[in-house]
Amino acid sequence: MSDFLSSAKNFVNSAVSRTSWEAQKQLRVRNKQSEIDKLLEQRQHLMEELGQWQ
């Protein structure tokens, strides 16, 4: 019985750890996508400014 409880505890700890890692990964992806979106906006703005100069 002790082996079963230990195994179950390890399984739950592993699942929690994996879930936490996945959540952090999603947060990093979202942050990078936000950076990309801002850079694309900045690029668009600069292209529009450049078009006005020509």
N, CA, C and O atoms as a CHARMM CRD file, in Angstrom:
* protein
*
  216
    1    1 MET  N      0.82600  -1.19600   0.00000 PROA 1      0.00000
    2    1 MET  CA     0.00000   0.00000   0.00000 PROA 1      0.00000
    3    1 MET  C      0.86700   1.25600   0.00000 PROA 1      0.00000
    4    1 MET  O      0.55500   2.24600  -0.66300 PROA 1      0.00000
    5    2 SER  N      1.95400   1.19600   0.75100 PROA 2      0.00000
    6    2 SER  CA     2.85800   2.34300   0.81800 PROA 2      0.00000
    7    2 SER  C      3.46000   2.64400  -0.55500 PROA 2      0.00000
    8    2 SER  O      3.61800   3.80500  -0.93100 PROA 2      0.00000
    9    3 ASP  N      3.79400   1.59000  -1.29600 PROA 3      0.00000
   10    3 ASP  CA     4.34700   1.78200  -2.64500 PROA 3      0.00000
   11    3 ASP  C      3.32200   2.44600  -3.55700 PROA 3      0.00000
   12    3 ASP  O      3.66700   3.30400  -4.36900 PROA 3      0.00000
   13    4 PHE  N      2.06400   2.04600  -3.41800 PROA 4      0.00000
   14    4 PHE  CA     1.00900   2.63200  -4.23300 PROA 4      0.00000
   15    4 PHE  C      0.85700   4.11500  -3.94000 PROA 4      0.00000
   16    4 PHE  O      0.76000   4.92500  -4.86300 PROA 4      0.00000
   17    5 LEU  N      0.83600   4.47800  -2.65900 PROA 5      0.00000
   18    5 LEU  CA     0.70000   5.88300  -2.27800 PROA 5      0.00000
   19    5 LEU  C      1.90100   6.69700  -2.73900 PROA 5      0.00000
   20    5 LEU  O      1.74200   7.82200  -3.21100 PROA 5      0.00000
   21    6 SER  N      3.07500   6.15000  -2.60900 PROA 6      0.00000
   22    6 SER  CA     4.28100   6.83200  -3.05700 PROA 6      0.00000
   23    6 SER  C      4.25200   7.03000  -4.56700 PROA 6      0.00000
   24    6 SER  O      4.59500   8.10000  -5.07100 PROA 6      0.00000
   25    7 SER  N      3.84200   5.99800  -5.27700 PROA 7      0.00000
   26    7 SER  CA     3.74700   6.08400  -6.73400 PROA 7      0.00000
   27    7 SER  C      2.69500   7.11500  -7.15500 PROA 7      0.00000
   28    7 SER  O      2.92000   7.89700  -8.07900 PROA 7      0.00000
   29    8 ALA  N      1.56000   7.11000  -6.48000 PROA 8      0.00000
   30    8 ALA  CA     0.50000   8.06800  -6.78600 PROA 8      0.00000
   31    8 ALA  C      0.97300   9.49200  -6.50100 PROA 8      0.00000
   32    8 ALA  O      0.70500  10.40800  -7.27900 PROA 8      0.00000
   33    9 LYS  N      1.67100   9.67100  -5.39100 PROA 9      0.00000
   34    9 LYS  CA     2.19300  10.98900  -5.04100 PROA 9      0.00000
   35    9 LYS  C      3.19100  11.46700  -6.10100 PROA 9      0.00000
   36    9 LYS  O      3.15100  12.62600  -6.51400 PROA 9      0.00000
   37   10 ASN  N      4.06500  10.59300  -6.53000 PROA 10     0.00000
   38   10 ASN  CA     5.03300  10.95200  -7.56600 PROA 10     0.00000
   39   10 ASN  C      4.33600  11.30900  -8.87300 PROA 10     0.00000
   40   10 ASN  O      4.73400  12.25300  -9.55600 PROA 10     0.00000
   41   11 PHE  N      3.30000  10.55700  -9.21800 PROA 11     0.00000
   42   11 PHE  CA     2.54700  10.82600 -10.44000 PROA 11     0.00000
   43   11 PHE  C      1.87800  12.19800 -10.37300 PROA 11     0.00000
   44   11 PHE  O      1.93200  12.96100 -11.33800 PROA 11     0.00000
   45   12 VAL  N      1.25500  12.51100  -9.25200 PROA 12     0.00000
   46   12 VAL  CA     0.58300  13.80700  -9.08100 PROA 12     0.00000
   47   12 VAL  C      1.60900  14.93800  -9.11300 PROA 12     0.00000
   48   12 VAL  O      1.38600  15.95900  -9.76300 PROA 12     0.00000
   49   13 ASN  N      2.72700  14.76100  -8.41900 PROA 13     0.00000
   50   13 ASN  CA     3.76700  15.79300  -8.42400 PROA 13     0.00000
   51   13 ASN  C      4.29200  16.03100  -9.83400 PROA 13     0.00000
   52   13 ASN  O      4.52600  17.17200 -10.23200 PROA 13     0.00000
   53   14 SER  N      4.47400  14.96300 -10.57800 PROA 14     0.00000
   54   14 SER  CA     4.94000  15.07200 -11.95500 PROA 14     0.00000
   55   14 SER  C      3.91500  15.80400 -12.81700 PROA 14     0.00000
   56   14 SER  O      4.28500  16.65000 -13.63000 PROA 14     0.00000
   57   15 ALA  N      2.65400  15.49300 -12.65000 PROA 15     0.00000
   58   15 ALA  CA     1.58900  16.14300 -13.41900 PROA 15     0.00000
   59   15 ALA  C      1.51100  17.63100 -13.08500 PROA 15     0.00000
   60   15 ALA  O      1.34700  18.46000 -13.98000 PROA 15     0.00000
   61   16 VAL  N      1.62700  17.96700 -11.82300 PROA 16     0.00000
   62   16 VAL  CA     1.58800  19.36800 -11.40600 PROA 16     0.00000
   63   16 VAL  C      2.78600  20.11900 -11.97700 PROA 16     0.00000
   64   16 VAL  O      2.65200  21.24300 -12.46100 PROA 16     0.00000
   65   17 SER  N      3.93700  19.49900 -11.91800 PROA 17     0.00000
   66   17 SER  CA     5.14600  20.11900 -12.44600 PROA 17     0.00000
   67   17 SER  C      5.01900  20.36100 -13.94600 PROA 17     0.00000
   68   17 SER  O      5.37900  21.42900 -14.44100 PROA 17     0.00000
   69   18 ARG  N      4.51200  19.38000 -14.65400 PROA 18     0.00000
   70   18 ARG  CA     4.33300  19.51100 -16.11300 PROA 18     0.00000
   71   18 ARG  C      3.31800  20.60700 -16.45100 PROA 18     0.00000
   72   18 ARG  O      3.51600  21.37600 -17.39100 PROA 18     0.00000
   73   19 THR  N      2.24800  20.66900 -15.68900 PROA 19     0.00000
   74   19 THR  CA     1.22300  21.68600 -15.90900 PROA 19     0.00000
   75   19 THR  C      1.80200  23.08200 -15.67500 PROA 19     0.00000
   76   19 THR  O      1.53400  24.00700 -16.44200 PROA 19     0.00000
   77   20 SER  N      2.58300  23.22400 -14.63200 PROA 20     0.00000
   78   20 SER  CA     3.21700  24.50800 -14.32800 PROA 20     0.00000
   79   20 SER  C      4.17100  24.90700 -15.45300 PROA 20     0.00000
   80   20 SER  O      4.19400  26.06500 -15.86900 PROA 20     0.00000
   81   21 TRP  N      4.95200  23.95300 -15.94100 PROA 21     0.00000
   82   21 TRP  CA     5.89200  24.22500 -17.02400 PROA 21     0.00000
   83   21 TRP  C      5.13800  24.66300 -18.27800 PROA 21     0.00000
   84   21 TRP  O      5.54800  25.61100 -18.94700 PROA 21     0.00000
   85   22 GLU  N      4.05200  23.98800 -18.59600 PROA 22     0.00000
   86   22 GLU  CA     3.25600  24.32900 -19.77700 PROA 22     0.00000
   87   22 GLU  C      2.65100  25.73200 -19.64300 PROA 22     0.00000
   88   22 GLU  O      2.61200  26.48700 -20.61400 PROA 22     0.00000
   89   23 ALA  N      2.18500  26.07500 -18.44700 PROA 23     0.00000
   90   23 ALA  CA     1.60900  27.40500 -18.22300 PROA 23     0.00000
   91   23 ALA  C      2.67900  28.48500 -18.41200 PROA 23     0.00000
   92   23 ALA  O      2.41900  29.52300 -19.02200 PROA 23     0.00000
   93   24 GLN  N      3.86900  28.23500 -17.89100 PROA 24     0.00000
   94   24 GLN  CA     4.95900  29.19300 -18.05500 PROA 24     0.00000
   95   24 GLN  C      5.35200  29.31900 -19.52300 PROA 24     0.00000
   96   24 GLN  O      5.66800  30.41000 -19.99800 PROA 24     0.00000
   97   25 LYS  N      5.33200  28.20800 -20.22900 PROA 25     0.00000
   98   25 LYS  CA     5.64700  28.21900 -21.65200 PROA 25     0.00000
   99   25 LYS  C      4.63600  29.07500 -22.41700 PROA 25     0.00000
  100   25 LYS  O      5.01900  29.88000 -23.26500 PROA 25     0.00000
  101   26 GLN  N      3.36400  28.90300 -22.12100 PROA 26     0.00000
  102   26 GLN  CA     2.32400  29.68900 -22.77400 PROA 26     0.00000
  103   26 GLN  C      2.49600  31.17900 -22.48000 PROA 26     0.00000
  104   26 GLN  O      2.28300  32.01500 -23.35800 PROA 26     0.00000
  105   27 LEU  N      2.87500  31.50500 -21.26600 PROA 27     0.00000
  106   27 LEU  CA     3.10100  32.90400 -20.89800 PROA 27     0.00000
  107   27 LEU  C      4.26700  33.47700 -21.70000 PROA 27     0.00000
  108   27 LEU  O      4.18700  34.60500 -22.18700 PROA 27     0.00000
  109   28 ARG  N      5.35400  32.70700 -21.84200 PROA 28     0.00000
  110   28 ARG  CA     6.49300  33.17500 -22.63100 PROA 28     0.00000
  111   28 ARG  C      6.10500  33.37600 -24.08900 PROA 28     0.00000
  112   28 ARG  O      6.50300  34.35800 -24.71500 PROA 28     0.00000
  113   29 VAL  N      5.33100  32.44700 -24.62300 PROA 29     0.00000
  114   29 VAL  CA     4.88700  32.55700 -26.01600 PROA 29     0.00000
  115   29 VAL  C      4.02600  33.80400 -26.19800 PROA 29     0.00000
  116   29 VAL  O      4.20800  34.55100 -27.15900 PROA 29     0.00000
  117   30 ARG  N      3.09000  34.02800 -25.28000 PROA 30     0.00000
  118   30 ARG  CA     2.22400  35.20300 -25.35400 PROA 30     0.00000
  119   30 ARG  C      3.03100  36.50500 -25.28600 PROA 30     0.00000
  120   30 ARG  O      2.75600  37.45700 -26.01600 PROA 30     0.00000
  121   31 ASN  N      4.02900  36.52700 -24.39900 PROA 31     0.00000
  122   31 ASN  CA     4.86700  37.72100 -24.27400 PROA 31     0.00000
  123   31 ASN  C      5.65600  37.98100 -25.55400 PROA 31     0.00000
  124   31 ASN  O      5.76000  39.12400 -25.99900 PROA 31     0.00000
  125   32 LYS  N      6.20600  36.93200 -26.14400 PROA 32     0.00000
  126   32 LYS  CA     6.96100  37.08800 -27.38700 PROA 32     0.00000
  127   32 LYS  C      6.04400  37.52100 -28.52500 PROA 32     0.00000
  128   32 LYS  O      6.43300  38.34500 -29.35200 PROA 32     0.00000
  129   33 GLN  N      4.84200  36.97800 -28.57400 PROA 33     0.00000
  130   33 GLN  CA     3.90000  37.38000 -29.62200 PROA 33     0.00000
  131   33 GLN  C      3.53000  38.84700 -29.47200 PROA 33     0.00000
  132   33 GLN  O      3.37100  39.55600 -30.46600 PROA 33     0.00000
  133   34 SER  N      3.39400  39.30000 -28.24100 PROA 34     0.00000
  134   34 SER  CA     3.10800  40.71200 -27.98900 PROA 34     0.00000
  135   34 SER  C      4.26300  41.58700 -28.47900 PROA 34     0.00000
  136   34 SER  O      4.03400  42.63600 -29.08200 PROA 34     0.00000
  137   35 GLU  N      5.48900  41.16500 -28.22400 PROA 35     0.00000
  138   35 GLU  CA     6.65600  41.90600 -28.70900 PROA 35     0.00000
  139   35 GLU  C      6.66000  41.96900 -30.23100 PROA 35     0.00000
  140   35 GLU  O      6.92800  43.01900 -30.81500 PROA 35     0.00000
  141   36 ILE  N      6.36300  40.84900 -30.86500 PROA 36     0.00000
  142   36 ILE  CA     6.32300  40.79400 -32.32900 PROA 36     0.00000
  143   36 ILE  C      5.25100  41.73400 -32.86500 PROA 36     0.00000
  144   36 ILE  O      5.49200  42.47600 -33.81700 PROA 36     0.00000
  145   37 ASP  N      4.07300  41.70700 -32.25900 PROA 37     0.00000
  146   37 ASP  CA     2.98500  42.57700 -32.69600 PROA 37     0.00000
  147   37 ASP  C      3.38100  44.05200 -32.59800 PROA 37     0.00000
  148   37 ASP  O      3.09400  44.83500 -33.50400 PROA 37     0.00000
  149   38 LYS  N      4.03800  44.42800 -31.50200 PROA 38     0.00000
  150   38 LYS  CA     4.47400  45.81900 -31.33300 PROA 38     0.00000
  151   38 LYS  C      5.50100  46.20200 -32.38700 PROA 38     0.00000
  152   38 LYS  O      5.45000  47.30300 -32.93600 PROA 38     0.00000
  153   39 LEU  N      6.43400  45.29800 -32.67300 PROA 39     0.00000
  154   39 LEU  CA     7.44200  45.58000 -33.68900 PROA 39     0.00000
  155   39 LEU  C      6.81900  45.70300 -35.07400 PROA 39     0.00000
  156   39 LEU  O      7.23200  46.54700 -35.86900 PROA 39     0.00000
  157   40 LEU  N      5.82800  44.86700 -35.36500 PROA 40     0.00000
  158   40 LEU  CA     5.14100  44.96400 -36.65300 PROA 40     0.00000
  159   40 LEU  C      4.39100  46.29300 -36.77900 PROA 40     0.00000
  160   40 LEU  O      4.37700  46.91000 -37.84500 PROA 40     0.00000
  161   41 GLU  N      3.77500  46.72200 -35.68700 PROA 41     0.00000
  162   41 GLU  CA     3.09900  48.02700 -35.68600 PROA 41     0.00000
  163   41 GLU  C      4.09400  49.15300 -35.92600 PROA 41     0.00000
  164   41 GLU  O      3.83500  50.07300 -36.70200 PROA 41     0.00000
  165   42 GLN  N      5.23700  49.06800 -35.24800 PROA 42     0.00000
  166   42 GLN  CA     6.27800  50.08100 -35.39900 PROA 42     0.00000
  167   42 GLN  C      6.78600  50.08600 -36.84400 PROA 42     0.00000
  168   42 GLN  O      6.99600  51.14900 -37.42800 PROA 42     0.00000
  169   43 ARG  N      6.97800  48.92000 -37.40200 PROA 43     0.00000
  170   43 ARG  CA     7.43000  48.81000 -38.79400 PROA 43     0.00000
  171   43 ARG  C      6.41900  49.44700 -39.73400 PROA 43     0.00000
  172   43 ARG  O      6.78600  50.20300 -40.63300 PROA 43     0.00000
  173   44 GLN  N      5.15500  49.14100 -39.52600 PROA 44     0.00000
  174   44 GLN  CA     4.09700  49.70800 -40.37800 PROA 44     0.00000
  175   44 GLN  C      4.09600  51.23600 -40.29800 PROA 44     0.00000
  176   44 GLN  O      3.98300  51.92800 -41.31000 PROA 44     0.00000
  177   45 HSD  N      4.22400  51.73400 -39.08600 PROA 45     0.00000
  178   45 HSD  CA     4.25400  53.18500 -38.88600 PROA 45     0.00000
  179   45 HSD  C      5.44300  53.80800 -39.61900 PROA 45     0.00000
  180   45 HSD  O      5.29900  54.83900 -40.27600 PROA 45     0.00000
  181   46 LEU  N      6.61000  53.18400 -39.50500 PROA 46     0.00000
  182   46 LEU  CA     7.79700  53.71000 -40.17000 PROA 46     0.00000
  183   46 LEU  C      7.66500  53.63500 -41.69400 PROA 46     0.00000
  184   46 LEU  O      8.11700  54.53500 -42.40100 PROA 46     0.00000
  185   47 MET  N      7.05200  52.57100 -42.19300 PROA 47     0.00000
  186   47 MET  CA     6.84300  52.45300 -43.64000 PROA 47     0.00000
  187   47 MET  C      5.90100  53.54900 -44.13000 PROA 47     0.00000
  188   47 MET  O      6.10700  54.11400 -45.20400 PROA 47     0.00000
  189   48 GLU  N      4.86800  53.85000 -43.34300 PROA 48     0.00000
  190   48 GLU  CA     3.95000  54.92200 -43.70900 PROA 48     0.00000
  191   48 GLU  C      4.66900  56.27700 -43.71800 PROA 48     0.00000
  192   48 GLU  O      4.45400  57.09000 -44.61700 PROA 48     0.00000
  193   49 GLU  N      5.51500  56.51600 -42.72300 PROA 49     0.00000
  194   49 GLU  CA     6.28600  57.75700 -42.67900 PROA 49     0.00000
  195   49 GLU  C      7.20800  57.84600 -43.88000 PROA 49     0.00000
  196   49 GLU  O      7.31900  58.90400 -44.50000 PROA 49     0.00000
  197   50 LEU  N      7.86000  56.76700 -44.21000 PROA 50     0.00000
  198   50 LEU  CA     8.76200  56.74400 -45.36000 PROA 50     0.00000
  199   50 LEU  C      8.00000  57.04700 -46.65600 PROA 50     0.00000
  200   50 LEU  O      8.50500  57.75500 -47.52700 PROA 50     0.00000
  201   51 GLY  N      6.80000  56.51600 -46.77500 PROA 51     0.00000
  202   51 GLY  CA     5.97800  56.77100 -47.95100 PROA 51     0.00000
  203   51 GLY  C      5.59600  58.23000 -48.08300 PROA 51     0.00000
  204   51 GLY  O      5.44200  58.73000 -49.19700 PROA 51     0.00000
  205   52 GLN  N      5.44100  58.91200 -46.98300 PROA 52     0.00000
  206   52 GLN  CA     5.07600  60.32400 -47.02100 PROA 52     0.00000
  207   52 GLN  C      6.25700  61.19300 -47.47800 PROA 52     0.00000
  208   52 GLN  O      6.04500  62.28900 -47.99600 PROA 52     0.00000
  209   53 TRP  N      7.46300  60.73100 -47.29800 PROA 53     0.00000
  210   53 TRP  CA     8.66700  61.49900 -47.65000 PROA 53     0.00000
  211   53 TRP  C      8.95400  61.41000 -49.14100 PROA 53     0.00000
  212   53 TRP  O      9.65000  62.26300 -49.69200 PROA 53     0.00000
  213   54 GLN  N      8.43100  60.40000 -49.78600 PROA 54     0.00000
  214   54 GLN  CA     8.78200  60.20700 -51.19300 PROA 54     0.00000
  215   54 GLN  C      7.81100  60.90200 -52.10500 PROA 54     0.00000
  216   54 GLN  O      7.95900  60.84200 -53.32600 PROA 54     0.00000
